[in-house]
Amino acid sequence: MPKTNEKTMPENQDETSTLLVGYVRKSNAGGAVKISINTDAFSDCSTYVTSDGQSYVPLVISVNALNKVLNGERAVTTVSQLLD
């Protein structure tokens, strides 16, 4: 009987959940990065407050994906918030 090599993900493997907030693309002229944020998604984001009382929304953009956008390998990548 031939041996099969099936790869399955463990059921208890940690997966990071994210909330899609918007997109990043390079400007047509190529000299800027354009960020488009969905206002409904942004209002659903969690925030944190610094010691000086300022409120911030922590967002993430993959460096690898952003580099692909800047190099012209991809047209767009995502802006997300990591969820606990």
ChimeraX attribute file (.defattr): number of C-alpha atoms within 10 A of each C-alpha:
attribute: neighborCount
match mode: 1-to-1
recipient: residues
	/A:1	3
	/A:2	4
	/A:3	5
	/A:4	6
	/A:5	6
	/A:6	5
	/A:7	6
	/A:8	6
	/A:9	6
	/A:10	7
	/A:11	6
	/A:12	6
	/A:13	7
	/A:14	7
	/A:15	6
	/A:16	8
	/A:17	11
	/A:18	14
	/A:19	15
	/A:20	18
	/A:21	21
	/A:22	19
	/A:23	16
	/A:24	19
	/A:25	20
	/A:26	20
	/A:27	12
	/A:28	9
	/A:29	6
	/A:30	12
	/A:31	9
	/A:32	11
	/A:33	14
	/A:34	14
	/A:35	15
	/A:36	13
	/A:37	16
	/A:38	12
	/A:39	10
	/A:40	9
	/A:41	14
	/A:42	17
	/A:43	11
	/A:44	11
	/A:45	18
	/A:46	13
	/A:47	11
	/A:48	10
	/A:49	10
	/A:50	8
	/A:51	6
	/A:52	6
	/A:53	8
	/A:54	8
	/A:55	11
	/A:56	12
	/A:57	12
	/A:58	12
	/A:59	18
	/A:60	13
	/A:61	15
	/A:62	12
	/A:63	10
	/A:64	10
	/A:65	17
	/A:66	22
	/A:67	13
	/A:68	15
	/A:69	18
	/A:70	19
	/A:71	12
	/A:72	13
	/A:73	11
	/A:74	14
	/A:75	14
	/A:76	17
	/A:77	21
	/A:78	19
	/A:79	20
	/A:80	22
	/A:81	22
	/A:82	14
	/A:83	10
	/A:84	6
